[in-house]
Amino acid sequence: MQMPLGSSCTQVFNSKTAELLSHHQVEIKQEFPREGWVEQDPKEILQSVYECIEKTCEKLGQLNIDISNIKAIGVSNQRETTVVWDKFTGEPLYNAVAAPVCPGPSVPVAVISSGSSVPAAGTSSVWLDLRTQSTVENLSKRIPGNNNFVKSKTGLPLSTYFSAVKLRWLLDNVRKVQKAVEENRALFGTIDSWLIWSLTGGVNGGVHCTDVTNASRTMLFNIHSLEWDKELCEFFGIPMEILPSVRSSSEIYGLMKISHSLKAGALEGVPISGCLGDQSAALVGQMCFQDGQAKNTYGTGCFLLCNTGHKCVFSEHGLLTTVAYKLGRDKPAYYALEGSVAIAGAVIRWLRDNLGIIKTSEEIEKLAKEVGTSYGCYFVPAFSGLYAPYWEPSARGIICGLTQFTNKCHIAFAALEAVCFQTREILDAMNRDCGIPLSHLQVDGGMTSNKILMQLQADILYIPVVKPSMPETTALGAAMAAGAAEGVGVWSLEPEDLSAVTMERFEPQINAEESEIRYSTWKKAVMKSMGWVTTQSSESGIP
């Protein structure tokens, strides 16, 4: 079964003002070979990036913008999707195995220019895959002492979400991967590694690397030493020689080598000099460089990150500790607390593709506006379990509070509310961990164009929501990192560099008591979603 839910996108920015000059997007198919499995073809991902770059360069030509002004390329990606390929043939040894939710706004490849333009291109990934649940259960039994063995080194709980368990599953179940590892032919990487290796020459000298933000999501990376951890690799049974080298988020990794299938020859030799996981890229794009600044990205899932400066803050309320960015080889690493909502934009697609109550994603705002309330209907879209702050894999989606009066408009409104309630849960946990409540929330991502959603978010959080005029700050952050790299130097990372970006502010329009009543009812619905799944039936090996 295939559904075109992923995408690659190239965006071109003016590096003096952050003005978006041109972009192009290509959809990528997701494959669902078995229940609970989600995959994408790595070659299709790569080809879609080539197509995006080529079409964007054509559009720049039509705008009389010389593509030789492009000075650097950056990559951003959904962080946990796992690829293993043959370093001698360049062929993937299996499809890209997703992390447990669905594609968001990302894998951009960001391309930057000297004072006129900076493009960003990319692909979003799949992350609803649950095949590794039994792998996680088996590993849990082997953890010495308790779960802190993994969490104290990585900031992450042992979960199906992260790359190490997907790689372990591939090693256990896919003979082509096993054989390639035995013969020292295999390379592992998240999507950024696959793209950078391919774009810098592939089998002809391609650079096998990743950055600290992507490495920190593998469960193999020590976020204190900023290196692959030998003990973790031994625990998961991962040979360290297949791992990419870990670099900063802003430095020259290699030079672009044009594929025979790519006509945009003017990009030959342009440095690839920025690499950030999508949520870190959005944090940079929102200029959240100060301790305590936070942003929420609304894509297929939601991701709320709060910059905690140079210190690792370990959550006591279900959040993750992750590397936020390291903007230069000799620059310090910054850390963040992160909470993820598994299903945000994905619930809109579900209403469209599975229930058929809307024909396009944009219709959801119109339906919700017709009623202006959920009429007591609450929708908990725990399609693949609950993530932060619960980390409850047994949960499944429910719609409750239905009456004979409930119609599709109320369900549409409840779906938008669900996104906002889930964000509130994460923000509450973050406030408790940091000790300083946020005064406002910076937001970005495709869903922020929905004004009803943004107003609902302000009402449910009971703080202002601030949205930039250019919502896809993920690509902008990748472009900024690439342009700021030593040896490129076309972006200074100062606020004046974003002069083309204006802000829209949404203030709460309900009273605090009503906000709290709605939130407490939501939490009651969440409790009813738990405990639906007791065993996983979706795991079996590949012969």
TIVOLO-878590 format. One line per 10 residues: their letters; for each residue x, y, z of C-alpha. Coordinates in steps of 0.2 Angstrom, whole numbers. Layout:
N
a) X Y Z; ...
***
This chain:
543
mqmplgssct) 0 0 0; 7 17 -5; 1 35 0; 10 51 -6; 12 59 11; 30 64 11; 39 78 1; 55 85 -3; 57 104 -5; 70 117 -11
qvfnsktael) 69 134 -5; 80 149 -9; 83 163 3; 91 181 1; 105 179 14; 104 198 19; 85 198 23; 79 180 23; 67 184 9; 61 168 1
lshhqveikq) 65 170 -17; 60 153 -25; 55 135 -20; 49 119 -27; 41 104 -19; 40 85 -24; 29 72 -16; 37 56 -10; 27 39 -8; 26 31 8
efpregwveq) 25 12 8; 15 2 21; 21 -16 17; 13 -23 33; 2 -16 47; 12 -5 58; 26 -4 45; 31 13 37; 44 15 24; 51 26 10
dpkeilqsvy) 62 22 -5; 79 31 -2; 82 32 -21; 66 40 -23; 70 53 -9; 87 57 -18; 79 58 -35; 65 70 -28; 79 81 -21; 88 82 -38
eciektcekl) 71 86 -46; 68 100 -33; 85 108 -35; 83 107 -54; 66 115 -54; 71 128 -42; 86 133 -53; 74 134 -68; 63 146 -58; 77 157 -53
gqlnidisni) 82 158 -71; 64 164 -75; 66 177 -61; 83 183 -69; 92 177 -53; 110 170 -58; 111 153 -49; 130 156 -49; 126 168 -34; 122 153 -24
kaigvsnqre) 136 151 -11; 132 136 0; 120 122 3; 113 116 19; 103 100 23; 89 97 36; 79 82 39; 67 72 49; 79 65 61; 76 47 66
ttvvwdkftg) 72 38 49; 86 25 46; 95 20 30; 108 7 27; 117 7 10; 131 -2 0; 146 10 0; 153 2 -16; 137 2 -27; 128 16 -19
eplynavaap) 112 5 -18; 101 5 -2; 100 -12 6; 83 -9 12; 69 4 12; 71 19 24; 63 13 40; 53 27 48; 53 34 66; 36 32 74
vcpgpsvpva) 25 46 67; 24 53 49; 32 66 37; 34 83 43; 40 99 34; 57 92 31; 72 85 24; 76 102 16; 92 104 7; 96 122 9
vissgssvpa) 106 132 -4; 113 149 0; 119 163 -10; 131 177 -7; 121 192 -3; 107 188 -15; 100 171 -12; 100 155 -1; 90 140 -7; 84 126 4
agtssvwldl) 79 109 -3; 73 94 6; 63 78 10; 51 74 24; 51 57 31; 40 44 38; 39 40 57; 24 29 61; 33 13 60; 30 1 75
rtqstvenls) 39 -15 70; 53 -13 83; 41 -14 98; 47 -32 102; 65 -26 99; 63 -13 112; 55 -25 124; 69 -37 122; 82 -24 125; 73 -17 140
kripgnnnfv) 76 -34 149; 95 -32 146; 97 -14 153; 109 -15 167; 100 -8 182; 87 3 174; 82 14 159; 95 27 165; 109 18 157; 103 24 140
ksktglplst) 94 40 146; 109 47 156; 120 46 140; 108 50 127; 94 61 135; 82 48 127; 71 34 133; 72 17 126; 59 18 112; 54 13 95
yfsavklrwl) 56 31 90; 75 32 88; 87 25 75; 97 12 85; 82 0 87; 77 2 69; 95 -2 64; 95 -17 76; 79 -23 68; 87 -22 51
ldnvrkvqka) 103 -32 57; 91 -45 64; 79 -47 50; 86 -42 33; 99 -53 26; 106 -41 13; 110 -29 28; 118 -43 38; 129 -49 23; 135 -31 19
veenralfgt) 140 -28 37; 149 -44 38; 158 -40 21; 162 -22 27; 151 -14 13; 138 -6 24; 135 12 28; 122 18 41; 114 35 42; 99 46 44
idswliwslt) 92 55 29; 105 69 30; 119 57 29; 112 48 14; 109 65 5; 126 72 9; 135 56 4; 126 56 -12; 127 74 -16; 146 75 -13
ggvnggvhct) 150 60 -25; 142 44 -18; 153 30 -23; 166 42 -30; 172 50 -14; 155 54 -5; 157 61 12; 149 50 25; 145 62 40; 131 68 50
dvtnasrtml) 129 83 63; 127 83 82; 109 86 81; 105 71 70; 117 60 79; 109 64 96; 93 56 90; 101 39 86; 102 32 105; 121 28 100
fnihslewdk) 128 46 104; 134 52 120; 127 70 121; 140 75 135; 156 70 125; 148 73 108; 154 56 102; 148 39 97; 147 29 113; 156 12 113
elceffgipm) 145 5 128; 129 10 119; 135 3 102; 139 -14 111; 123 -14 120; 113 -12 104; 125 -23 95; 129 -10 82; 147 -10 73; 154 7 75
eilpsvrsss) 163 6 58; 146 8 49; 142 25 58; 145 42 50; 158 54 57; 150 67 68; 153 86 63; 146 102 69; 130 109 62; 139 123 52
eiyglmkish) 155 119 43; 160 114 25; 157 95 24; 161 93 6; 158 100 -12; 142 97 -22; 145 85 -37; 132 85 -50; 124 69 -54; 122 64 -72
slkagalegv) 103 66 -69; 105 84 -63; 106 98 -76; 109 112 -63; 128 112 -67; 131 129 -59; 130 121 -42; 145 110 -46; 158 114 -32; 146 123 -21
pisgclgdqs) 150 119 -3; 138 109 8; 140 118 24; 125 117 35; 116 101 43; 103 101 56; 89 90 61; 72 98 56; 67 104 74; 85 111 78
aalvgqmcfq) 84 120 61; 67 127 66; 75 133 82; 89 142 73; 77 149 60; 66 156 74; 83 164 81; 80 155 98; 98 157 103; 95 162 121
dgqakntygt) 92 151 136; 73 149 139; 68 153 121; 56 140 114; 47 136 97; 34 124 92; 33 117 74; 17 111 67; 19 98 54; 13 80 53
gcfllcntgh) 18 80 71; 22 94 83; 39 98 91; 41 110 105; 60 114 109; 66 125 123; 84 131 122; 93 127 139; 110 134 134; 126 125 137
kcvfsehgll) 119 113 150; 109 97 148; 93 98 158; 86 81 161; 67 81 162; 57 74 176; 41 76 166; 43 65 151; 52 77 140; 68 73 130
ttvayklgrd) 85 81 132; 94 84 115; 107 93 106; 100 109 99; 114 115 88; 133 117 87; 136 132 75; 154 129 70; 168 117 73; 175 127 87
kpayyalegs) 159 133 94; 150 126 110; 135 114 109; 119 121 114; 105 109 122; 86 109 122; 72 101 131; 60 93 118; 42 87 118; 34 79 103
vaiagavirw) 16 77 98; 15 62 87; 0 66 77; -4 85 72; -6 88 53; -7 69 51; -24 69 60; -30 81 46; -24 69 33; -33 55 42
lrdnlgiikt) -49 65 41; -46 67 22; -39 51 17; -47 38 29; -64 46 34; -66 57 18; -75 71 27; -64 84 18; -56 84 1; -42 95 4
seeieklake) -32 99 20; -37 117 19; -55 113 21; -53 109 39; -53 127 44; -69 131 34; -78 116 43; -72 121 60; -77 139 57; -95 134 53
vgtsygcyfv) -98 128 71; -84 137 82; -85 123 95; -83 104 96; -99 104 106; -91 93 119; -83 81 107; -65 77 111; -53 68 99; -37 60 105
pafsglyapy) -27 55 89; -16 42 98; -14 32 82; 3 25 86; 3 28 105; 6 43 115; 23 52 116; 28 66 127; 24 68 141; 16 50 143
wepsargiic) 27 38 132; 12 26 132; 13 14 117; -3 5 123; -14 20 119; -24 21 103; -35 35 95; -52 39 102; -66 51 99; -78 53 114
gltqftnkch) -92 65 120; -102 61 104; -121 65 104; -134 63 90; -130 82 87; -112 79 83; -107 81 65; -92 82 54; -89 101 58; -88 97 77
iafaaleavc) -76 82 73; -65 94 63; -65 107 77; -60 93 89; -46 88 78; -39 106 78; -41 107 97; -32 90 99; -16 98 92; -18 112 104
fqtreildam) -21 102 119; -6 91 116; 5 106 114; -2 112 131; 3 96 139; 21 97 133; 22 116 138; 16 112 155; 29 99 157; 43 111 150
nrdcgiplsh) 38 124 162; 39 112 177; 57 106 171; 63 124 168; 55 133 182; 51 148 172; 34 148 163; 35 154 145; 28 172 142; 23 168 124
lqvdggmtsn) 26 154 111; 35 156 94; 27 145 81; 31 139 63; 26 125 51; 13 123 38; -2 121 50; 1 139 56; -8 146 41; -24 140 49
kilmqlqadi) -30 155 59; -43 145 69; -29 133 75; -18 148 80; -32 156 90; -36 140 98; -18 138 103; -18 155 111; -34 151 120; -29 134 127
lyipvvkpsm) -11 139 132; -18 156 139; -2 165 132; 1 174 116; 6 164 101; 18 173 89; 20 167 71; 32 173 58; 26 178 41; 37 165 33
pettalgaam) 31 149 42; 44 136 35; 58 142 47; 65 124 46; 72 127 29; 78 145 34; 87 138 49; 97 126 38; 101 140 26; 107 151 40
aagaaegvgv) 118 137 47; 126 134 29; 128 153 26; 137 156 43; 150 142 41; 168 146 41; 174 149 23; 157 154 17; 152 169 29; 137 176 20
wslepedlsa) 126 175 36; 130 183 52; 115 175 62; 110 193 69; 92 198 70; 94 211 56; 97 196 44; 78 192 46; 72 210 41; 60 202 28
vtmerfepqi) 51 191 41; 37 200 50; 27 193 65; 8 190 68; 2 189 86; -13 179 93; -19 184 110; -31 173 121; -49 177 118; -57 167 132
naeeseirys) -56 168 151; -44 157 161; -57 147 169; -65 141 152; -47 137 146; -44 126 161; -61 117 160; -58 112 142; -40 106 146; -46 95 161
twkkavmksm) -59 87 150; -46 83 137; -35 75 150; -50 64 155; -51 59 137; -33 55 136; -34 43 151; -48 33 142; -36 31 126; -23 21 136
gwvttqsses) -22 2 138; -30 -3 121; -15 -13 115; -7 -26 126; 3 -35 113; 11 -30 96; 6 -41 81; 15 -31 68; 32 -38 70; 39 -52 60
gip) 55 -54 51; 60 -53 33; 66 -69 26
***
